[in-house]
Amino acid sequence: MPGKIIAFALLLTCLRNADCGQAVELPPGAKLLDPDIVWDVANPHSFAISPDGQQIAYISKGAIWVCRVDVGPPSKLADLPNTITAILAEPENQEQREKSAASPHNTRHQVFFGPVHLDRHYVYSLAWTPNQDGLVYTVRKRVREDSPVVLNQVMHASLAGDVKEITVIEGNFGVPQEYTASFHVTPDFRFVIASAYVPLIWDVPAARPRVTPYDLLLPSSTSGRFLGIEIDTRQLVLVDEKFRIVKRFEVTFPAERNVDFTWSDDERFAVCRTRDDDAPHRDSAYDATAFRINLETGRQTSLGKCNLRDQFVFTGEEGELLHLRIAGVCVWGYFDGELGTCIRAIDQEGNKRDVFCTKQIRKAQSGQQGTTFPPLIAAPNGNLVAVAVPRPASQASGADYHLVDRDGHAKPLMPVSDTSYITPYYPIAFADGGRRLIARSGATLFSLPVTAVTENSEANDGD
């Protein structure tokens, strides 16, 4: 432990030392978690907040690290060699590391091409165990360079420092299905639900797959149950821990697997979104339709047209939800002129209210893509949403992140600067029940209470 403290103190000193790079100015009230991270901006599985909201696990410098959300330093749990952050951390790749850190808004950012990109390992589904004694994750390894067959090593790393292999699943998962694939480990470690094009129920003790009668399985965040689509009937079904159907709903879906779900934490409601393959992509920003269903009564409420990149967040108030939309971008990348982002509240009757909307971000300078919209980051209950708000024409191209409440009031994350495309720092997630914001600035990971955002903003207005 003393060695860890000394090393952390040296890194703190480095933050203020010009010889170690550009100093990072943290906002008032912020707590430094890690001053030297290497983040894979294109991997949505890069981090996980613990169920109680008090810890964050994340991938950096070829390893999994765990840290409290209110104080550093982090502890290393497991090594991840040959992953993108391990490669970026090598001294000869400093330039690529800096470029990656400067592109936090671009989830399609590709650091390397050629063999380095094809042969690297990829980490899926970093997740906490329900009792928070460790984490599970899956490492994808290519079997042969010219083959889509991959070896998926499902792992468990305990907080005590023990790392063990749960199982190995080898097969053709359509490499690299990095945005659609997932691996869910049941709490008893008995099964792994591997989802790419269709779900695969993998029996861990038997080391083989089970017959899977479902075309889609979404695990609950609070129990061992699943929401799914039965293959034969195409019905929406509720599935128990033993993969038995316990309830059927008067809802059917097309034969093609173009459906996704958002399930409320209390398991009472769900949003079902179906992709419209016949949408006129050149003329319309909408490529899907969605509806909300009350899983207790079966009542359906149409949510209308939406986008595949849209997010739905249940607030916990009788089916009320927020529709977070990045507008104007179709599935094939065409634009219809309605560029921007929008937060829309939808009550239990289906009435819609625009909470906060922004116009398009102007095209960036220095070759940056101005039509790459930063994602909206929502608190678990939707009370706050971090939104990148475009700067006025008198300032440099880009956007400044703001925290927006349910009434549409926006407070900028301080200190504001227009020295880079996205400023002043990049939000990652909310923690501690939505009371704390996790963010990063370049290679610095930190957190701050959301109350500090309001205090800092008001103090700045008074200057």
C-alpha positions as CSV (number, residue, x, y, z in Angstrom):
1,M,0.0,0.0,0.0
2,P,2.8,2.6,0.8
3,G,4.2,2.0,-2.7
4,K,0.9,2.6,-4.3
5,I,0.5,5.9,-2.4
6,I,4.0,7.0,-3.4
7,A,3.4,6.2,-7.1
8,F,0.0,8.1,-7.0
9,A,1.7,11.1,-5.4
10,L,4.3,11.1,-8.2
11,L,1.6,11.1,-10.8
12,L,-0.2,13.9,-9.0
13,T,3.1,15.9,-9.2
14,C,3.3,15.0,-12.9
15,L,-0.1,16.7,-13.5
16,R,1.4,20.0,-12.5
17,N,4.8,19.5,-14.1
18,A,5.3,20.8,-17.6
19,D,7.9,18.1,-18.3
20,C,5.2,15.4,-18.0
21,G,2.8,17.0,-20.4
22,Q,0.1,19.6,-20.4
23,A,-1.4,20.3,-16.9
24,V,-5.0,19.4,-16.4
25,E,-7.2,21.9,-14.6
26,L,-9.8,20.0,-12.6
27,P,-13.1,21.8,-11.7
28,P,-13.6,22.9,-8.1
29,G,-14.8,20.1,-5.9
30,A,-13.5,17.4,-8.2
31,K,-11.8,14.2,-6.9
32,L,-8.9,12.8,-8.9
33,L,-9.3,9.1,-9.5
34,D,-6.5,8.2,-12.0
35,P,-4.1,10.8,-13.5
36,D,-2.8,8.5,-16.3
37,I,-5.5,6.5,-18.0
38,V,-5.5,5.1,-21.5
39,W,-9.1,4.9,-22.7
40,D,-10.5,2.9,-25.7
41,V,-13.0,5.5,-27.0
42,A,-14.5,3.0,-29.4
43,N,-15.3,0.3,-26.9
44,P,-18.7,0.8,-25.2
45,H,-17.7,-2.0,-22.7
46,S,-14.8,0.0,-21.3
47,F,-16.2,0.6,-17.8
48,A,-18.9,-0.5,-15.3
49,I,-20.4,1.3,-12.3
50,S,-21.1,-1.0,-9.3
51,P,-24.7,-1.8,-8.4
52,D,-24.5,0.4,-5.3
53,G,-22.9,3.2,-7.4
54,Q,-19.9,3.5,-5.1
55,Q,-17.2,2.0,-7.4
56,I,-16.1,2.1,-11.0
57,A,-14.3,-0.6,-12.9
58,Y,-12.6,0.4,-16.1
59,I,-10.1,-0.8,-18.7
60,S,-6.8,1.2,-19.1
61,K,-3.2,0.4,-20.0
62,G,-4.0,-3.2,-20.8
63,A,-5.6,-4.0,-17.4
64,I,-8.9,-3.8,-15.4
65,W,-8.8,-1.3,-12.6
66,V,-11.2,-0.6,-9.8
67,C,-11.6,2.6,-7.9
68,R,-14.1,4.3,-5.5
69,V,-16.0,7.0,-7.3
70,D,-15.1,9.6,-4.7
71,V,-11.3,9.0,-4.2
72,G,-8.3,7.4,-5.9
73,P,-6.0,5.7,-6.5
74,P,-7.3,2.7,-8.3
75,S,-6.3,-1.0,-7.8
76,K,-5.4,-3.3,-10.7
77,L,-7.5,-6.5,-10.8
78,A,-6.5,-8.3,-14.0
79,D,-4.1,-7.9,-17.0
80,L,-5.5,-7.6,-20.5
81,P,-2.5,-8.1,-22.9
82,N,-2.8,-7.4,-26.6
83,T,-5.9,-5.2,-26.1
84,I,-6.1,-1.8,-27.6
85,T,-5.2,0.1,-24.4
86,A,-2.2,-2.2,-23.9
87,I,-1.0,-1.4,-27.4
88,L,-1.6,2.3,-26.9
89,A,0.3,2.3,-23.7
90,E,3.5,1.2,-25.4
91,P,6.0,4.1,-25.7
92,E,6.2,3.9,-29.5
93,N,2.5,4.5,-29.8
94,Q,2.4,7.8,-27.9
95,E,1.1,9.7,-31.0
96,Q,-1.8,7.3,-31.5
97,R,-2.6,7.5,-27.8
98,E,-2.8,11.3,-27.9
99,K,-5.0,11.2,-31.0
100,S,-7.4,8.7,-29.3
101,A,-7.6,10.8,-26.2
102,A,-8.5,13.8,-28.3
103,S,-11.4,12.0,-30.0
104,P,-13.7,11.2,-27.1
105,H,-16.8,12.1,-29.1
106,N,-16.1,9.6,-31.9
107,T,-17.2,6.1,-31.0
108,R,-16.1,4.9,-34.4
109,H,-12.6,6.0,-33.9
110,Q,-10.1,3.4,-35.1
111,V,-6.6,3.8,-33.8
112,F,-4.8,1.2,-35.8
113,F,-5.3,-0.5,-39.1
114,G,-3.9,-3.7,-40.6
115,P,-2.6,-6.6,-38.5
116,V,-2.6,-4.6,-35.3
117,H,-6.3,-4.0,-35.6
118,L,-7.2,-7.5,-36.8
119,D,-5.2,-9.5,-34.4
120,R,-5.7,-7.5,-31.2
121,H,-7.9,-8.9,-28.4
122,Y,-11.2,-7.3,-27.6
123,V,-13.0,-7.1,-24.3
124,Y,-16.7,-7.5,-24.0
125,S,-19.3,-7.0,-21.3
126,L,-17.3,-5.8,-18.3
127,A,-19.8,-6.1,-15.5
128,W,-20.0,-6.4,-11.7
129,T,-21.3,-9.5,-10.0
130,P,-24.6,-8.9,-8.2
131,N,-22.9,-9.1,-4.8
132,Q,-20.1,-6.8,-5.9
133,D,-17.3,-9.2,-5.0
134,G,-15.7,-9.0,-8.4
135,L,-16.2,-8.6,-12.1
136,V,-17.0,-10.7,-15.1
137,Y,-15.8,-10.1,-18.7
138,T,-15.1,-11.8,-22.0
139,V,-11.9,-11.6,-24.0
140,R,-12.2,-12.3,-27.7
141,K,-9.2,-13.8,-29.4
142,R,-8.8,-14.5,-33.1
143,V,-8.1,-18.2,-33.9
144,R,-6.7,-17.4,-37.4
145,E,-6.2,-14.2,-39.1
146,D,-8.2,-15.2,-42.2
147,S,-11.0,-16.8,-40.3
148,P,-14.2,-15.4,-38.6
149,V,-13.9,-18.1,-35.9
150,V,-12.9,-16.7,-32.6
151,L,-12.2,-17.9,-29.1
152,N,-14.2,-16.1,-26.4
153,Q,-12.6,-16.5,-22.9
154,V,-15.2,-15.7,-20.2
155,M,-13.4,-14.6,-17.0
156,H,-14.0,-13.7,-13.4
157,A,-11.7,-11.3,-11.4
158,S,-12.5,-11.0,-7.7
159,L,-11.7,-7.9,-5.7
160,A,-9.4,-10.1,-3.6
161,G,-7.1,-10.4,-6.7
162,D,-8.0,-13.9,-7.9
163,V,-8.6,-14.3,-11.7
164,K,-10.1,-17.4,-13.1
165,E,-11.5,-18.7,-16.3
166,I,-15.3,-19.4,-16.2
167,T,-15.5,-21.0,-19.7
168,V,-14.3,-20.8,-23.3
169,I,-16.8,-20.4,-26.2
170,E,-15.4,-20.9,-29.6
171,G,-17.3,-20.2,-32.8
172,N,-18.2,-17.9,-35.7
173,F,-19.6,-14.7,-34.1
174,G,-19.2,-12.6,-37.2
175,V,-15.9,-10.9,-36.3
176,P,-15.7,-8.2,-35.4
177,Q,-19.2,-7.7,-34.0
178,E,-17.9,-5.3,-31.4
179,Y,-21.0,-3.1,-31.1
180,T,-23.7,-5.8,-31.1
181,A,-22.2,-8.7,-29.3
182,S,-22.6,-9.3,-25.6
183,F,-21.9,-11.9,-22.9
184,H,-24.1,-12.2,-19.9
185,V,-23.0,-14.5,-17.0
186,T,-25.8,-15.7,-14.7
187,P,-25.2,-15.0,-11.0
188,D,-24.5,-18.7,-10.3
189,F,-21.9,-18.8,-13.1
190,R,-23.9,-21.8,-14.5
191,F,-24.8,-20.2,-17.9
192,V,-23.4,-17.6,-20.3
193,I,-25.8,-16.0,-22.7
194,A,-23.7,-15.0,-25.7
195,S,-25.5,-12.7,-28.1
196,A,-24.4,-11.7,-31.6
197,Y,-26.9,-12.3,-34.3
198,V,-28.9,-14.7,-32.1
199,P,-28.5,-15.6,-28.4
200,L,-26.5,-18.7,-27.5
201,I,-27.2,-20.3,-24.1
202,W,-23.9,-21.8,-23.1
203,D,-24.0,-24.5,-20.3
204,V,-20.8,-23.9,-18.3
205,P,-20.5,-27.3,-16.5
206,A,-21.3,-29.2,-19.7
207,A,-19.1,-26.9,-21.8
208,R,-21.6,-27.0,-24.7
209,P,-24.6,-24.9,-25.9
210,R,-28.2,-25.7,-24.9
211,V,-31.1,-25.7,-27.4
212,T,-32.1,-22.0,-27.5
213,P,-35.8,-21.4,-28.5
214,Y,-35.4,-17.6,-28.3
215,D,-34.4,-15.1,-31.0
216,L,-33.6,-12.5,-28.4
217,L,-32.9,-12.5,-24.6
218,L,-32.4,-9.4,-22.5
219,P,-31.4,-10.0,-18.9
220,S,-33.0,-8.1,-16.1
221,S,-30.7,-5.7,-14.2
222,T,-32.3,-6.6,-10.9
223,S,-33.2,-10.4,-11.1
224,G,-32.3,-13.5,-13.0
225,R,-35.2,-13.2,-15.4
226,F,-35.1,-12.4,-19.1
227,L,-37.3,-10.6,-21.7
228,G,-37.2,-12.4,-25.0
229,I,-38.7,-13.3,-28.3
230,E,-39.7,-16.9,-28.9
231,I,-38.5,-18.1,-32.3
232,D,-41.5,-20.2,-33.3
233,T,-44.3,-17.8,-32.4
234,R,-42.3,-14.5,-32.6
235,Q,-44.1,-13.5,-29.4
236,L,-42.7,-11.3,-26.6
237,V,-42.2,-13.5,-23.6
238,L,-41.0,-13.3,-20.0
239,V,-38.4,-16.0,-19.2
240,D,-37.3,-17.2,-15.7
241,E,-33.9,-18.1,-14.4
242,K,-34.2,-21.7,-15.9
243,F,-35.2,-20.3,-19.3
244,R,-38.8,-21.3,-19.0
245,I,-41.6,-19.0,-20.4
246,V,-43.6,-17.7,-17.4
247,K,-45.7,-15.1,-19.3
248,R,-46.7,-14.4,-22.9
249,F,-47.7,-11.0,-24.3
250,E,-50.0,-10.2,-27.2
251,V,-47.1,-8.8,-29.2
252,T,-45.4,-10.4,-32.2
253,F,-42.4,-9.3,-34.2
254,P,-41.2,-9.7,-37.8
255,A,-39.2,-12.8,-38.6
256,E,-36.0,-10.8,-39.1
257,R,-34.1,-10.1,-35.9
258,N,-34.3,-6.3,-36.1
259,V,-35.6,-5.7,-32.6
260,D,-34.1,-4.4,-29.3
261,F,-35.5,-3.8,-25.8
262,T,-35.1,-1.4,-23.0
263,W,-36.3,-2.9,-19.7
264,S,-37.2,-0.8,-16.6
265,D,-35.3,-1.7,-13.4
266,D,-38.6,-2.5,-11.7
267,E,-39.4,-5.0,-14.6
268,R,-42.9,-3.4,-15.0
269,F,-42.3,-1.7,-18.4
270,A,-40.3,-2.1,-21.6
271,V,-39.6,-0.2,-24.8
272,C,-39.6,-2.4,-27.9
273,R,-37.9,-0.9,-30.9
274,T,-38.1,-2.4,-34.4
275,R,-35.8,-1.4,-37.2
276,D,-37.6,-0.4,-40.4
277,D,-35.5,-1.7,-43.3
278,D,-37.8,0.0,-45.8
279,A,-37.2,3.5,-44.4
280,P,-36.2,6.0,-47.1
281,H,-32.7,6.6,-45.6
282,R,-31.8,9.4,-48.0
283,D,-34.9,11.4,-47.0
284,S,-35.7,10.5,-43.4
285,A,-33.7,10.6,-40.1
286,Y,-36.0,7.9,-38.7
287,D,-35.1,4.3,-39.3
288,A,-37.1,2.6,-36.5
289,T,-40.4,2.6,-34.7
290,A,-40.9,1.9,-31.0
291,F,-43.7,1.3,-28.4
292,R,-43.8,1.0,-24.6
293,I,-45.6,-1.9,-23.1
294,N,-46.8,-2.3,-19.5
295,L,-45.7,-5.9,-18.7
296,E,-48.3,-6.2,-15.9
297,T,-51.4,-5.2,-17.9
298,G,-50.1,-5.7,-21.5
299,R,-51.1,-2.2,-22.5
300,Q,-49.1,-0.7,-25.4
301,T,-48.4,2.9,-26.1
302,S,-46.9,4.0,-29.4
303,L,-43.7,6.1,-29.2
304,G,-43.7,6.7,-32.9
305,K,-40.7,7.0,-35.2
306,C,-37.2,7.0,-33.7
307,N,-33.5,6.4,-34.5
308,L,-31.5,3.3,-33.8
309,R,-29.0,5.4,-31.9
310,D,-31.7,6.9,-29.6
311,Q,-31.7,6.0,-25.9
312,F,-34.7,5.4,-23.7
313,V,-34.4,6.0,-19.9
314,F,-37.2,5.0,-17.5
315,T,-37.5,7.5,-14.6
316,G,-39.3,5.1,-12.2
317,E,-42.6,7.1,-12.2
318,E,-45.3,4.8,-13.6
319,G,-43.8,4.1,-17.0
320,E,-42.6,7.7,-17.6
321,L,-39.5,7.7,-19.7
322,L,-37.0,10.1,-21.4
323,H,-36.3,9.7,-25.2
324,L,-32.8,10.9,-25.8
325,R,-32.3,11.6,-29.5
326,I,-29.4,12.4,-31.8
327,A,-31.4,13.8,-34.7
328,G,-30.9,13.8,-38.4
329,V,-28.5,10.8,-38.8
330,C,-29.9,7.8,-40.7
331,V,-28.6,4.2,-40.5
332,W,-26.5,4.8,-43.7
333,G,-25.1,8.1,-42.5
334,Y,-27.3,10.4,-44.6
335,F,-28.6,13.7,-43.1
336,D,-31.9,15.4,-43.5
337,G,-31.1,18.9,-42.2
338,E,-32.7,18.3,-38.8
339,L,-29.3,17.9,-37.1
340,G,-29.1,18.2,-33.3
341,T,-29.9,16.5,-30.0
342,C,-33.1,16.4,-28.1
343,I,-34.4,15.3,-24.6
344,R,-38.1,14.4,-24.7
345,A,-40.2,13.3,-21.8
346,I,-43.1,10.9,-22.4
347,D,-45.7,10.3,-19.7
348,Q,-47.7,7.1,-19.0
349,E,-50.4,8.3,-21.4
350,G,-47.9,8.8,-24.3
351,N,-48.0,12.6,-24.1
352,K,-44.6,14.1,-25.2
353,R,-42.8,17.2,-24.0
354,D,-39.5,18.5,-25.3
355,V,-37.3,19.1,-22.3
356,F,-34.2,20.4,-24.1
357,C,-33.1,20.5,-27.7
358,T,-30.0,21.8,-29.5
359,K,-29.2,22.7,-33.0
360,Q,-26.4,21.2,-35.1
361,I,-22.7,21.5,-34.2
362,R,-20.8,23.4,-36.9
363,K,-18.2,21.6,-38.9
364,A,-15.0,21.4,-36.9
365,Q,-11.7,22.7,-37.9
366,S,-8.4,20.8,-38.4
367,G,-10.1,18.0,-40.2
368,Q,-12.4,17.0,-37.3
369,Q,-15.8,15.7,-38.2
370,G,-18.3,18.2,-37.1
371,T,-21.3,16.0,-37.7
372,T,-20.1,13.4,-35.1
373,F,-22.4,14.1,-32.2
374,P,-21.3,13.4,-28.7
375,P,-23.6,11.0,-26.8
376,L,-26.1,12.1,-24.2
377,I,-25.2,10.7,-20.7
378,A,-28.2,10.2,-18.4
379,A,-28.4,9.6,-14.7
380,P,-30.1,6.3,-13.8
381,N,-33.4,8.0,-13.0
382,G,-33.2,10.5,-15.8
383,N,-33.1,13.5,-13.4
384,L,-30.0,14.8,-15.1
385,V,-28.6,14.4,-18.6
386,A,-25.1,15.5,-19.8
387,V,-25.6,17.2,-23.2
388,A,-23.0,18.7,-25.5
389,V,-24.4,22.1,-26.4
390,P,-23.0,23.7,-29.6
391,R,-21.0,26.9,-29.2
392,P,-22.2,30.2,-30.7
393,A,-20.8,31.2,-34.1
394,S,-18.4,33.7,-32.4
395,Q,-16.4,30.9,-30.8
396,A,-14.4,27.9,-32.1
397,S,-16.4,25.0,-33.6
398,G,-17.5,22.3,-31.2
399,A,-19.5,22.0,-28.1
400,D,-19.5,22.5,-24.3
401,Y,-21.1,19.9,-22.1
402,H,-23.9,21.0,-19.8
403,L,-26.0,19.2,-17.2
404,V,-29.7,19.5,-18.0
405,D,-32.4,18.8,-15.4
406,R,-36.0,17.6,-16.0
407,D,-37.2,21.2,-16.4
408,G,-34.7,21.9,-19.1
409,H,-32.4,24.1,-17.1
410,A,-28.8,23.7,-18.3
411,K,-25.7,24.4,-16.4
412,P,-22.3,24.3,-18.1
413,L,-19.5,22.1,-16.8
414,M,-16.8,24.5,-15.6
415,P,-14.3,25.8,-16.4
416,V,-15.5,26.5,-20.0
417,S,-12.9,26.6,-22.8
418,D,-13.0,26.4,-26.6
419,T,-9.4,25.1,-27.0
420,S,-10.7,21.7,-28.2
421,Y,-13.7,20.3,-30.0
422,I,-15.4,19.0,-26.9
423,T,-14.7,20.9,-23.7
424,P,-14.1,21.3,-20.9
425,Y,-14.1,17.6,-20.1
426,Y,-15.9,14.5,-21.3
427,P,-18.6,12.9,-19.0
428,I,-18.6,9.1,-18.8
429,A,-21.3,8.1,-16.4
430,F,-23.3,9.1,-13.3
431,A,-22.6,7.2,-10.0
432,D,-23.7,7.2,-6.4
433,G,-27.4,7.3,-7.4
434,G,-26.9,10.1,-9.8
435,R,-25.3,12.4,-7.2
436,R,-21.8,12.2,-8.7
437,L,-20.5,12.6,-12.3
438,I,-17.5,10.5,-13.6
439,A,-15.6,12.3,-16.3
440,R,-12.2,12.4,-18.0
441,S,-10.0,15.1,-19.5
442,G,-7.3,13.6,-21.8
443,A,-5.5,11.1,-19.6
444,T,-7.1,12.2,-16.3
445,L,-10.1,10.4,-14.8
446,F,-12.0,12.2,-12.0
447,S,-15.4,12.7,-10.4
448,L,-17.3,15.5,-8.9
449,P,-20.7,16.0,-7.1
450,V,-23.4,17.2,-9.4
451,T,-24.1,20.0,-6.9
452,A,-20.6,21.3,-7.7
453,V,-21.7,21.9,-11.3
454,T,-24.4,24.3,-10.2
455,E,-22.1,26.0,-7.6
456,N,-19.3,26.4,-10.1
457,S,-21.6,27.8,-12.7
458,E,-23.2,30.3,-10.4
459,A,-19.8,31.4,-9.1
460,N,-18.6,31.9,-12.7
461,D,-21.7,34.0,-13.4
462,G,-20.9,36.2,-10.5
463,D,-17.3,36.9,-11.6
